[in-house]
């Protein structure tokens, strides 16, 4: 099994990075932890231990860790302990991100068409319309909360692509439910009794009712049938049993979590990158004005040929990957890089660390949209150096769809208005929610509407 083989418990444990009393390295996780992780990688190598408050993690880092995750992660790592409680809280026993092995691969296969890049093609004009309508509501000179508005756009776009419906009345319920689930059950920032809060319980009831209605619509022969959900409601698991009602409801709600979390955050980082760099904004806007002229929208296969727009999107994903590190639990003991990983160890696999290593991306903190053009093609120099959506069997199933949504929405945003920071000297602050997200203090103002 490559050099990540299962071993008896007699080998040396990974070295420990000293931390502060009681809190360990918790303060490093308040913002962007990647500079800290890179420093420790240089000091200790591809595997080391650290503590965050009262929890110890084994950190696996660098290209070695990325290749381990891609090749061996499905066999040696488990997601259930970390993500299973979220599914069970919503009544689901089979929750994709909490599953492993053959059942996980089977469910991914069933979901693949619904999350495919091509699923966006009938909706490109709607995606542009949704973003433009949102921007048109921003009054010139009025401070706009970027993350809140990007969550609104992302929720509406996901609703359109997956369900072909306007679901704006359910936006706040979805946002409340997934914020509570993430903070209580995943990152455990809030105490468990918060799941008894009336605000959460009311939103949960409303979201579950929406999910029931969406599942019921799949039995009707109408245009509102979902490419994703219509197959799942009649599908069976690996043992030939129908998925339970709770499982089906979670299938219906899953896309909203992805939109409110990862897509919205990436759109926020994108707007900051462009507004704070007028030269890059000018290049992207000129290209967008040319290719999106007179209501025209490029076909899917032509989007990567918009070199400034594509380069800006990939550069944002490099600097702000959706999954810069992936939490897992060791399903059994194994050896990695000469050190013993014990069954039950909590792991952090730093899939995004290579994005900040100058041996792969020269001047890694420089925002450079030309990195991906030939002959440089820095992202193609080695397998596993650029992976904003994770690696292996648990990589983001909707990565292709997300890339289209990011490019189309960015095009609509830059074509719709000119912007400035509020305040003009604002510097980006990142927070972990648990994925990296722009701070809610990030605001912009519209200078002038263009469309």
C-alpha positions in Angstrom: 0.0 0.0 0.0 2.6 2.5 -1.2 4.6 3.8 1.8 1.5 4.4 3.9 1.2 0.9 5.2 -0.6 -0.4 8.3 1.8 -1.1 11.1 1.8 -2.3 14.7 2.0 0.3 17.4 5.7 0.4 18.0 7.0 3.1 15.7 7.8 6.7 16.8 4.9 9.1 17.2 5.0 12.4 15.2 6.8 15.3 16.9 4.7 17.8 18.8 4.7 21.6 18.1 4.8 23.4 21.4 1.8 25.6 22.1 0.5 27.9 24.8 -0.9 26.5 28.1 -4.5 25.5 28.0 -5.3 26.9 24.6 -2.5 25.3 22.6 -2.6 26.7 19.1 -6.3 27.8 19.2 -5.3 31.5 18.5 -3.7 30.4 15.2 -7.1 29.2 14.0 -8.9 32.6 14.5 -7.9 33.9 11.1 -5.6 32.5 8.4 -3.6 29.6 9.8 -1.6 28.8 6.7 1.5 30.9 7.5 1.7 29.1 10.8 1.2 25.7 9.2 3.9 26.4 6.6 6.4 27.4 9.4 5.7 24.2 11.2 6.0 22.2 8.0 9.4 23.6 7.5 10.4 22.9 11.1 8.9 19.4 11.6 8.3 18.0 8.1 5.1 16.4 6.7 3.6 15.2 9.9 3.5 16.7 13.4 1.1 17.1 16.3 -0.5 20.2 17.8 -3.3 21.0 20.3 -6.3 23.3 19.9 -7.7 23.9 23.4 -8.3 20.4 24.8 -8.0 18.5 21.5 -4.9 17.0 19.9 -4.5 16.8 16.1 -2.1 15.0 13.9 -1.3 17.4 11.1 -0.3 15.9 7.7 1.1 18.5 5.3 2.7 19.1 2.0 2.6 17.3 -1.3 3.3 14.0 0.5 0.0 14.4 2.5 -1.9 15.3 -0.6 -0.8 12.2 -2.4 -1.6 10.1 0.6 -5.2 11.5 0.7 -5.7 10.9 -3.0 -4.4 7.4 -3.0 -5.0 5.9 0.5 -7.4 8.2 2.2 -10.6 6.2 1.3 -9.2 3.1 3.0 -7.4 4.4 6.1 -9.5 7.5 7.1 -13.0 8.0 8.4 -15.4 10.9 8.1 -18.4 9.6 10.1 -17.3 10.7 13.6 -16.8 14.2 12.4 -19.8 14.7 10.1 -22.3 12.0 11.1 -23.8 14.0 13.9 -24.9 16.7 11.5 -26.8 14.2 9.4 -28.4 12.5 12.4 -29.5 15.9 13.7 -31.5 16.3 10.5 -32.9 12.8 10.6 -30.5 11.2 8.1 -28.4 8.0 8.6 -26.7 8.2 5.2 -25.2 11.7 4.8 -22.7 11.8 1.9 -19.9 13.7 3.6 -20.1 11.4 6.6 -19.9 8.2 4.6 -16.8 6.2 3.6 -15.9 3.2 1.4 -18.3 1.5 -1.1 -21.5 3.0 0.3 -20.0 6.5 -0.2 -18.8 5.7 -3.7 -22.2 4.3 -4.6 -24.1 7.5 -3.4 -21.6 9.8 -5.1 -22.2 8.0 -8.4 -26.0 8.5 -8.0 -25.4 12.2 -7.3 -22.8 12.9 -10.0 -25.1 14.0 -12.8 -27.1 16.4 -10.5 -23.9 18.2 -9.4 -22.2 18.1 -12.8 -20.9 21.2 -14.6 -23.3 20.5 -17.5 -26.3 20.8 -15.1 -25.7 24.6 -15.1 -25.9 25.0 -18.9 -29.7 25.6 -19.2 -29.5 28.2 -16.4 -26.6 30.5 -17.4 -28.9 33.4 -18.3 -30.7 33.0 -14.9 -27.4 33.1 -13.1 -26.5 36.4 -14.7 -30.0 37.7 -14.0 -29.9 36.8 -10.3 -26.5 38.5 -9.7 -27.5 41.6 -11.7 -30.8 41.9 -9.8 -29.0 41.8 -6.5 -26.5 44.5 -7.5 -29.2 46.7 -8.9 -30.7 46.9 -5.4 -27.5 48.4 -4.1 -27.8 52.2 -4.0 -24.7 54.2 -5.0 -22.8 55.2 -1.9 -24.6 52.7 0.4 -22.3 50.4 2.4 -23.1 46.8 1.3 -22.3 43.7 3.5 -20.5 41.5 1.0 -20.8 38.1 2.6 -24.5 38.5 3.3 -25.2 39.5 -0.3 -23.0 36.7 -1.7 -24.9 34.2 0.4 -28.2 35.6 -1.0 -26.9 35.3 -4.6 -25.4 31.8 -4.0 -28.7 30.5 -2.4 -30.8 31.9 -5.3 -28.4 30.4 -7.9 -28.3 27.0 -6.3 -32.1 27.0 -6.0 -32.4 27.8 -9.8 -29.8 25.3 -11.0 -30.9 22.4 -8.7 -34.6 23.0 -8.4 -35.5 25.5 -11.1 -37.4 27.6 -8.5 -37.1 31.0 -6.7 -36.8 30.1 -3.0 -36.0 33.4 -1.5 -38.5 33.0 1.3 -36.5 30.1 2.6 -33.1 31.9 2.5 -33.0 32.9 6.2 -34.2 29.5 7.4 -31.5 27.7 5.5 -28.8 30.2 6.7 -29.9 29.8 10.4 -30.0 26.0 10.2 -26.6 25.5 8.7 -24.9 28.1 10.9 -26.1 26.3 14.0 -25.2 22.9 12.7 -21.6 23.9 11.8 -21.0 25.9 15.0 -22.5 23.3 17.4 -21.7 19.9 15.8 -18.7 20.4 13.5 -16.4 23.0 14.9 -18.0 22.8 18.4 -17.7 26.5 19.0 -21.2 26.7 20.5 -22.6 24.4 23.3 -24.9 21.6 22.3 -27.9 23.2 24.1 -28.0 25.8 21.3 -29.8 23.1 19.2 -32.7 23.7 21.5 -32.8 27.4 20.7 -36.3 28.5 19.5 -34.9 30.3 16.5 -33.0 27.2 15.3 -35.9 24.9 15.9 -38.3 27.1 14.0 -35.9 27.4 11.0 -35.3 23.6 11.1 -39.0 22.8 11.0 -39.4 25.2 8.0 -36.4 23.8 6.1 -37.5 20.2 6.7 -41.0 21.1 5.4 -39.4 22.6 2.3 -37.3 19.4 1.8 -40.5 17.3 2.0 -42.2 19.4 -0.6 -39.1 19.2 -2.9 -39.0 15.4 -2.6 -42.8 15.1 -3.2 -42.4 17.1 -6.4 -40.1 14.5 -7.9 -43.1 12.1 -8.2 -44.8 14.5 -10.5 -44.2 14.7 -14.2 -43.5 18.4 -14.3 -40.7 20.8 -15.3 -39.9 21.3 -11.6 -38.4 17.8 -11.3 -34.8 18.1 -10.2 -32.0 16.4 -12.1 -30.3 15.7 -8.7 -33.3 14.7 -6.6 -35.5 12.8 -9.1 -33.0 10.0 -9.4 -32.3 9.8 -5.7 -35.9 9.4 -4.5 -36.2 6.1 -6.4 -32.6 5.0 -5.9 -31.5 2.2 -3.6 -28.4 1.9 -1.5 -25.6 -0.6 -2.0 -27.7 -3.3 -0.4 -30.7 -2.7 -2.6 -32.7 -0.9 0.1 -34.5 2.4 -0.6 -33.0 5.4 1.1 -35.1 6.5 4.1 -37.2 9.6 4.2 -34.7 11.3 6.4 -31.9 10.5 4.0 -34.0 11.9 1.1 -34.7 15.1 3.0 -31.0 15.5 3.6 -30.3 14.9 -0.1 -32.7 17.8 -0.8 -31.1 20.2 1.7 -27.5 19.4 0.9 -27.1 21.8 -2.0 -28.1 24.8 0.1 -25.3 24.1 2.6 -22.7 24.2 -0.2 -24.1 27.5 -1.6 -24.3 29.3 1.7 -20.9 28.1 2.8 -18.3 27.6 0.1 -19.7 29.4 -3.0 -20.7 32.5 -1.1 -17.3 32.7 0.7 -15.4 32.3 -2.6 -17.5 35.0 -4.3 -16.7 37.3 -1.4 -13.0 36.7 -1.7 -13.3 37.3 -5.5 -15.0 40.7 -5.1 -12.2 41.7 -2.6 -9.5 40.6 -5.0 -10.9 42.6 -7.9 -12.0 45.7 -6.0 -8.6 46.0 -4.2 -6.7 45.5 -7.5 -7.9 48.1 -10.1 -5.5 46.7 -12.8 -6.9 43.2 -12.5 -10.4 44.5 -12.4 -9.9 46.4 -15.6 -8.5 43.4 -17.4 -11.4 41.1 -16.2 -14.0 43.8 -17.0 -12.7 44.4 -20.5 -12.9 40.7 -21.3 -16.3 40.3 -19.7 -17.7 43.3 -21.6 -16.5 41.8 -24.9 -17.8 38.3 -24.3 -21.0 39.1 -22.5 -22.0 41.9 -24.8 -25.7 42.5 -25.8 -26.9 39.8 -23.4 -24.6 37.2 -24.9 -23.3 34.5 -22.6 -20.4 32.2 -23.6 -21.1 28.5 -23.8 -19.6 26.3 -21.0 -16.7 25.0 -23.1 -15.6 28.6 -23.9 -15.5 29.9 -20.3 -11.8 28.8 -19.6 -10.8 30.6 -22.7 -11.6 33.9 -21.0 -8.1 34.0 -19.7 -8.4 37.0 -17.4 -11.6 35.9 -15.8 -10.5 32.3 -15.5 -7.1 33.2 -14.2 -8.7 35.5 -11.5 -11.1 32.7 -10.4 -8.4 30.1 -10.1 -6.1 32.5 -8.3 -8.8 33.3 -5.8 -9.3 29.5 -5.3 -5.5 29.1 -4.8 -5.3 31.8 -2.2 -8.6 31.0 -0.6 -9.3 27.3 -1.2 -12.6 25.9 -0.1 -10.9 23.1 1.8 -7.5 24.3 2.9 -7.4 21.5 5.4 -9.5 18.4 5.7 -10.5 16.9 9.1 -10.6 13.1 9.3 -10.2 10.3 11.9 -7.7 7.5 11.5 -9.9 4.4 10.9 -6.9 2.2 11.7 -3.2 2.5 12.6 -0.7 3.2 9.8 2.7 4.6 9.1 3.2 8.0 7.3 6.6 9.5 6.6 8.2 7.2 9.1 5.9 8.0 12.0 3.0 6.1 13.6 -0.5 7.3 13.2 -2.8 5.5 15.7 -6.3 4.4 15.1 -8.6 7.1 16.5 -6.2 10.0 15.9 -7.9 13.2 14.8 -6.2 14.3 11.7 -5.9 17.6 9.8 -4.7 17.1 6.3 -3.4 20.4 4.9 -4.4 19.9 1.2 -4.0 23.7 0.6 -0.5 24.1 2.0 1.1 23.5 -1.4 -0.7 26.6 -2.7 1.5 28.8 -0.5 4.8 27.0 -1.1 7.2 29.0 -3.4 8.7 25.8 -4.8 5.3 25.3 -6.6 4.0 28.9 -6.8 6.7 31.5 -6.9 5.8 34.6 -4.8 2.8 32.7 -3.5 1.1 35.6 -1.8 1.2 37.7 -5.0 -2.2 37.7 -6.8 -1.1 36.8 -10.3 -3.8 35.8 -12.8 -1.3 34.8 -15.4 0.1 31.8 -13.4 -2.2 29.5 -15.3 -1.4 30.5 -18.8 1.2 28.7 -20.9 4.1 28.4 -20.7 3.9 29.0 -17.0 1.0 26.7 -16.2 2.0 26.5 -12.6 -1.0 24.5 -11.6 0.0 21.7 -13.9 3.6 21.2 -12.8 2.8 18.3 -10.4 -0.3 16.3 -9.4 -1.7 17.6 -6.2 -0.1 21.0 -6.0 -3.4 22.8 -6.7 -6.6 21.3 -5.2 -9.0 23.9 -3.8 -11.8 21.4 -3.5 -10.0 18.6 -1.8 -8.6 15.3 -3.1 -9.5 11.7 -3.3 -12.9 10.1 -2.9 -14.2 12.9 -0.8 -13.2 15.8 -3.1 -16.1 18.2 -3.7 -18.6 16.5 -6.0 -19.9 19.9 -7.2 -16.5 21.4 -8.0 -17.2 21.7 -11.8 -20.6 23.3 -11.1 -19.1 25.7 -8.5 -16.4 26.8 -11.0 -19.1 27.7 -13.5 -21.2 29.6 -10.9 -18.1 31.4 -9.8 -17.1 32.6 -13.3 -20.6 33.5 -14.4 -21.4 35.4 -11.2 -18.1 37.2 -11.2 -18.8 38.3 -14.8 -22.2 39.6 -13.8 -20.8 41.5 -10.8 -18.0 43.3 -12.7 -20.3 44.2 -15.6 -23.1 45.5 -13.4 -21.3 48.2 -11.5 -18.1 49.9 -10.4 -17.2 49.5 -6.7 -15.0 50.9 -4.0 -14.0 49.5 -0.6 -15.8 50.8 2.5 -13.7 52.2 4.2 -11.3 52.8 1.3 -8.3 51.4 3.2 -10.1 48.2 4.4 -7.8 45.2 4.6 -9.3 41.7 4.3 -9.8 39.7 7.4 -10.4 35.9 7.1 -12.3 33.8 9.6 -12.9 30.0 9.7 -16.6 29.1 9.7 -15.2 26.3 9.4 -14.1 27.0 5.9 -12.2 30.3 5.2 -14.7 33.1 4.8 -14.4 36.9 4.5 -15.1 38.7 7.7 -18.6 40.2 8.0 -16.9 43.6 8.3 -16.0 43.5 4.6 -18.2 46.1 2.8 -18.2 47.8 -0.6 -20.0 50.7 -2.1 -21.4 51.0 -5.6 -19.8 54.0 -7.4 -22.0 53.7 -10.5 -24.3 51.2 -12.0 -23.2 50.0 -15.5 -25.9 47.6 -16.5 
